[in-house]
Amino acid sequence: MSSQLKSILTLALVGIAIAAAAVAWWVLRPGGLPESMVSGNGRIEATDIDIATKIPGRIAEVLAREGDFVQAGSVLARMDTQTLQAQKAEALAQVRHAESALQTAKSVVTQRESEHNAALAVVAQHRAELNAAEKRLKRSQRLVGEGAMPEQEVDDNNARVLGIQAMISAAQAQVAAAQAGIEAAKSQIVQAQAQIETIKATVVRLQADIDDSELKAPRDVRVQYRIAEPGEVLAAGGRVLNTVDLSDVYMTFFLPTAAAGKVALGSDIRLVLDALPNYVIPAKASFVASVAQFTPKTVETESERLKLMFRVRARIDPALLKQHLDQVKTGLPGKAYVKLDPAAEWPAELAIKLPE
């Protein structure tokens, strides 16, 4: 077979393939839309969630792989906690030391209270002795006046009274000192209690940091990318994994002012993806922008490029998504069809058709 004949056959096959593709597109595409419906182009999106570090540290291990489906609370990665564990052990030792100081301060209070009570007893004893000495002094003074007792006895009794008064003053000083010691010891108790509470708060904070060193999934997600690997040192907020919440999947598209003004929240929408043109996915309008904006360059529309457009979001039912998690892929381009009139019927080509 000559090279010329081969070229002709190749061109013929290419032409047939192009024609077949055109026929398939024409057959599968939705027909002309009635006036009660509009369409816009967009891409499937979902809520991205970065799994990041709370504090600086070294990655000990990354448990999740790209593409894994993980449930809320699952541990996805762990940070090295040796330093935190050492700090926690040190803080716990400080708590025990402060508790010992507290017990010592309480013992001192008890001791000072005993000394205070003893000093009060001494004062009471001396007051009784003073009362007896004063009575003896009065009797001796009377007897001296009657000549029945020498004056020396009066002088001795007077000296005894003065001596007991001095002892009372000394005992009262001991009472005051003991009271001051009690107050000082109670102050030590307050300080020890405050120190214990401070250190225990430090222990709680360190334990929280240790717990946060286990990076967990905040909700049911799929792992998109591993951004960091074990052994890497990250700053606070350093990203380890990127995940996507497959319970919140939607398509963002743009409609001109006239059409957007008729879209109500909850309006029925049908989504047809370029990669799956045979399927029609149901959705609801969950957001309509209140301010117009220019159509982004990455979105193709059938209206004029520079015309102001309103952003609309079509959210897919989470229950439906849960049934097809393995088939949900973000970034896929497609087309959204919006029914502006609730009473209108969907065309046959836009009837719901889902993968089995």
C-alpha positions in Angstrom: 0.0 0.0 0.0 1.4 3.3 -1.1 2.1 6.1 1.5 -0.4 8.3 -0.3 -3.1 5.7 0.2 -2.2 5.4 3.9 -2.5 9.1 4.3 -5.9 9.2 2.7 -7.1 6.3 5.0 -5.8 8.1 8.1 -7.5 11.3 7.2 -10.7 9.4 6.6 -10.6 7.7 9.9 -9.9 11.0 11.7 -12.9 12.6 9.9 -15.1 9.7 10.9 -14.0 10.0 14.5 -14.7 13.7 14.5 -18.1 13.2 13.0 -19.0 10.5 15.5 -18.0 12.8 18.4 -20.1 15.6 17.0 -23.1 13.3 16.6 -22.7 12.0 20.1 -22.4 15.5 21.5 -25.5 16.6 19.6 -27.5 13.6 20.8 -26.4 13.9 24.4 -26.6 17.7 24.9 -29.7 19.2 26.4 -32.1 20.7 23.9 -32.9 24.3 23.8 -34.0 25.7 27.1 -37.4 27.1 27.6 -37.7 30.7 28.8 -38.4 29.5 32.4 -34.8 28.1 32.6 -31.3 29.5 32.4 -27.9 27.9 32.5 -24.4 28.9 33.6 -21.0 27.3 33.6 -18.9 26.4 36.6 -16.8 23.9 38.5 -17.5 21.4 41.2 -16.0 22.7 44.5 -16.0 21.7 48.1 -14.9 23.1 51.5 -11.1 22.8 51.9 -9.8 22.1 55.4 -6.1 22.4 56.1 -4.8 20.1 58.9 -2.2 22.4 60.5 0.0 22.6 63.6 -1.1 24.7 66.6 2.5 25.1 68.0 5.9 24.9 66.4 7.4 21.4 66.3 8.7 18.4 64.4 6.4 16.0 62.6 6.7 12.5 64.2 4.5 10.6 61.8 1.8 11.2 59.1 -0.8 8.4 59.2 -3.1 9.6 56.3 -2.4 9.0 52.7 -3.7 11.0 49.7 -7.2 9.9 48.8 -8.0 8.4 52.2 -11.5 8.9 53.5 -11.3 9.6 57.3 -13.9 10.1 59.9 -14.2 13.0 62.3 -11.8 12.5 65.2 -9.4 10.2 63.4 -5.7 10.9 64.1 -4.1 12.0 60.8 -0.6 13.0 62.0 1.4 13.3 65.2 3.9 15.9 66.3 6.9 15.2 68.5 5.9 15.9 72.1 9.1 15.0 74.0 9.8 18.6 75.0 6.1 19.1 76.1 6.2 15.9 78.1 9.4 17.0 79.9 7.8 20.4 80.6 4.7 18.7 82.0 6.8 16.4 84.2 8.6 19.5 85.6 5.4 21.3 86.2 3.9 18.2 88.1 7.1 18.2 90.3 6.5 21.8 91.0 2.9 21.1 92.0 4.1 18.4 94.5 6.7 20.9 95.9 4.1 23.6 96.3 1.7 21.2 98.0 4.4 20.3 100.4 5.0 24.0 101.1 1.3 24.3 101.7 1.3 21.6 104.3 4.3 23.2 106.0 2.5 26.5 106.1 -0.5 24.9 107.6 1.7 23.3 110.3 3.3 26.6 111.0 -0.2 28.1 111.5 -1.1 25.4 113.9 2.2 25.9 115.8 1.7 29.7 116.0 -1.9 29.3 117.2 -0.6 27.0 120.0 2.0 29.6 120.9 -0.7 32.2 120.9 -3.0 30.2 123.2 0.0 29.5 125.5 0.8 33.2 125.7 -2.9 34.0 126.5 -2.8 31.4 129.3 0.4 33.0 130.7 -1.3 36.4 130.6 -4.4 35.0 132.4 -2.1 33.3 135.0 -0.2 36.5 135.6 -3.4 38.5 135.9 -4.6 36.1 138.6 -1.2 36.5 140.4 -1.5 40.2 140.1 -5.0 40.2 141.6 -3.7 38.2 144.6 -0.6 40.4 144.9 -2.7 43.6 144.9 -5.0 42.2 147.6 -2.0 41.2 149.7 -0.5 44.7 149.2 -3.7 46.3 150.4 -3.8 44.1 153.5 -0.2 44.8 154.3 -0.8 48.6 153.9 -3.7 48.4 156.4 -1.7 46.3 158.9 1.2 48.6 158.7 -1.1 51.5 159.5 -2.3 49.5 162.6 1.3 48.8 163.5 0.8 45.1 163.1 3.3 44.6 160.2 6.6 46.2 159.3 6.8 48.6 156.4 9.3 46.2 154.7 6.5 43.8 154.0 4.6 46.5 152.2 7.6 47.3 150.1 8.0 43.7 149.2 4.3 43.3 148.3 4.5 46.4 146.1 7.5 45.2 144.3 5.8 41.9 143.7 2.8 43.7 142.2 5.1 45.7 139.9 7.0 42.6 138.9 3.8 40.7 138.0 2.6 43.7 135.9 5.8 43.6 134.0 5.4 39.9 133.4 1.9 40.6 132.1 3.2 43.2 129.7 5.8 40.7 128.4 3.2 37.9 128.1 0.9 40.3 126.1 3.9 41.1 123.8 4.2 37.3 123.2 0.5 37.1 122.5 0.9 39.9 119.8 4.0 38.2 118.4 2.1 34.9 118.2 -0.8 36.6 116.5 1.5 38.2 113.9 3.1 34.7 113.4 -0.3 33.3 112.7 -1.1 36.0 110.1 2.3 35.5 108.4 1.7 31.7 108.3 -1.8 32.2 106.8 -0.2 34.4 104.2 2.2 31.6 103.3 -0.8 29.3 102.9 -2.5 31.7 100.5 0.7 32.1 98.5 1.2 28.3 98.4 -2.4 27.8 97.2 -2.0 30.4 94.5 1.3 28.8 93.3 -0.4 25.4 93.2 -3.3 26.8 91.1 -0.8 28.6 88.7 1.3 25.5 88.2 -1.8 23.3 87.7 -3.0 25.7 85.1 0.4 25.3 83.4 -0.1 21.5 83.5 -3.5 21.9 81.9 -2.1 24.1 79.2 0.8 21.7 78.5 -1.6 18.8 78.3 -3.8 20.7 75.9 -0.7 21.3 73.7 0.1 17.6 73.9 -3.4 16.7 72.9 -3.3 19.2 70.0 -0.1 17.6 68.9 -2.3 14.8 67.6 -3.7 16.3 64.4 -7.2 15.0 64.0 -9.9 15.3 61.4 -12.4 17.9 62.4 -15.2 16.2 60.4 -15.6 13.4 57.8 -13.2 14.4 55.0 -11.1 13.0 52.2 -7.3 13.7 52.1 -6.3 15.7 49.1 -2.6 16.3 49.5 0.2 15.5 51.9 2.0 18.8 52.3 4.7 17.9 54.9 6.4 14.6 55.8 7.8 13.1 59.0 10.9 14.8 60.3 10.1 18.2 59.0 10.0 21.1 61.4 7.0 23.4 61.1 6.1 26.8 62.5 2.8 27.4 64.3 0.1 27.0 61.7 2.3 24.9 59.4 0.1 22.8 57.1 0.6 19.0 57.1 -2.4 17.9 55.1 -5.1 19.4 52.9 -8.5 17.8 53.1 -11.9 18.3 51.5 -15.2 18.1 53.2 -17.3 15.9 50.9 -20.5 16.7 52.8 -20.4 20.3 51.4 -20.0 20.0 47.6 -21.3 22.7 45.3 -20.9 24.3 41.9 -20.4 28.0 41.6 -21.6 29.6 38.4 -22.6 33.0 37.2 -25.9 34.4 35.8 -26.7 37.7 34.2 -28.7 40.3 36.2 -32.1 39.5 34.6 -31.8 35.8 35.4 -30.1 36.1 38.8 -32.9 38.3 40.1 -35.4 35.5 39.6 -33.3 32.8 41.4 -34.6 32.2 44.9 -32.7 30.3 47.6 -33.8 26.7 47.4 -34.5 26.8 43.7 -34.1 23.5 41.8 -30.9 23.2 39.8 -29.6 20.4 37.6 -25.9 19.8 37.1 -24.3 18.2 34.1 -20.5 17.6 34.3 -18.4 17.6 31.2 -16.7 14.3 32.3 -20.1 12.6 32.9 -22.5 14.0 30.3 -24.9 11.1 30.7 -25.7 11.9 34.3 -27.9 14.7 35.7 -27.3 15.6 39.3 -29.9 17.4 41.4 -28.9 20.5 43.5 -30.5 23.5 45.3 -29.6 27.1 45.1 -27.8 27.8 48.5 -26.4 31.3 47.7 -27.1 34.2 45.4 -24.8 37.2 45.5 -26.3 40.5 46.5 -23.6 42.4 44.6 -22.9 42.0 40.9 -19.4 41.3 39.7 -17.5 40.8 36.5 -17.5 37.2 35.2 -14.1 35.6 36.2 -11.9 34.8 33.3 -11.8 31.1 34.1 -15.6 30.7 33.6 -17.0 30.5 30.1 -20.5 32.0 29.7 -22.8 32.4 26.8 -23.3 36.1 27.5 -20.9 38.9 26.8 -17.5 38.7 28.5 -17.6 42.1 30.1 -21.2 42.0 31.3 -21.7 42.1 35.1 -22.9 38.8 36.5 -24.2 37.5 39.8 -22.5 34.6 41.6 -24.8 31.6 42.4 -24.0 28.5 44.3 -25.7 25.2 43.7 -25.3 22.8 46.7 -25.6 19.1 46.3 -27.6 17.2 48.9 -25.2 15.7 51.6 -27.3 12.6 51.8 -26.8 12.0 48.0 -23.1 12.7 48.3 -22.7 10.1 51.0 -24.0 7.5 48.6 -21.4 8.3 46.0 -18.4 9.4 48.0 -16.0 7.4 45.8 -17.2 9.2 42.7 -17.1 12.8 44.1 -14.3 14.8 42.5 -13.7 18.5 42.9 -12.5 20.7 40.1 -14.6 19.1 37.4 -16.2 21.6 35.0 -19.8 21.5 34.0 -23.0 23.3 33.5 -25.8 24.3 35.9 -29.4 24.5 34.7 -31.7 26.7 36.9 -35.5 26.5 36.9 -36.8 30.0 37.4 -40.5 29.0 37.4 -41.2 26.5 40.2 -44.3 25.3 38.2 -42.3 24.5 35.1 -41.4 21.0 34.2 -37.8 19.9 33.5 -37.0 18.8 30.0 -36.6 15.0 29.5 -32.9 15.4 28.9 -32.5 17.1 32.3 -34.4 14.4 34.3 -32.3 13.2 37.3 -30.0 10.4 36.3 -27.3 9.3 38.8 -24.5 6.7 38.7 -25.5 3.3 40.2 
